[in-house]
Amino acid sequence: MKNRIFFGIMLVIVSFAGCDNANNGNINELQDDSFKYDMFLPHEGFPSGVPESWDWQSNPNVQAGIHLPDGWKAIIGWGQVYAEKNHPNPNIDFPLVRVHIKDLKVYIYQADRTWKQVLSTQRVDGWFFKEDFGPDNGIIPPLSVQNELDGGISVQAGSGFNFHYWNTERASVSRDNLLGVFVTCKARLTGVENYSETPKYLLMAAADYWKDLTGVQYNEDGTENNCGVAAGRFKYITPEWNIFTMHTFSQEEVESIVFPY
């Protein structure tokens, strides 16, 4: 994805006794299929610190789509948590509120028009990066990753940093059996009961193609071994479980496709 850095980083995770939720994030109990229109709408809020010139700053966008580069063989899901542009420091203003993320899944719409789930990660990997992915100048983000007892992790964003998350592995994909890509993850806010207002955190889901299952991002000549599939819509995170999605279909196509939610 343009203007984005994607490193594989080993996380140091702090165990955390999270509170369970009666719903526990069952997507079918959360909402209807209106999410399929999110790729055609502007973001609910603008991510803090992202240059307006970047192609994903204000709207979702499809990059490679279903056009897997010749000879490439892998895919991975990912996403980002940002503070909202007009409220850039929720980690400071609401120190007890965290973003609980889990169940990052990638589905392939196959040539026979059936779905295949190729990735499912309950506890995603990820780390904190500068909001514009510029040099951090050795600054250690005042943020942490915590394990949640009912699955997934919780994080914060702000103070100039986002949280960039991804599946723990890549999955094989073939251009001969690829009619579409669909990514989902679940997220909610915890700790909001401690405040009279709710912080404005944003989250989106996305995916990248990779040349293979294990290769590094950059070759010695500076060329890259990954490219963006598509980037989904930034939506506000609420105390209730919701799903955040990305897909590669047109407005006409989504009317006849039953998504695996």
Secondary structure, 3 states (H helix, E strand, C coil): CCCCCCCCCCCCCEECCCCCCCCCCCHHHCCCHHHHHHHHCCCCCCECCCCCCCCCCCCCEECCCCCCCCCCCEEEEEEEEEEECCECCHHHHCCCCEEEEEEEEEEEECCCCCEEEEEEECCCEEEEEECCCCCCCCCCCCCCCEECCCCCEEECCECCEEEEEECCCCEECCHHHCCEEEEEEEEEEECHHHCCCCCCEEEEEEEEEECCCCCCCECCCCCECEEEEEECCCEECCCCCEEEEEECCCHHHHCCCCCCC
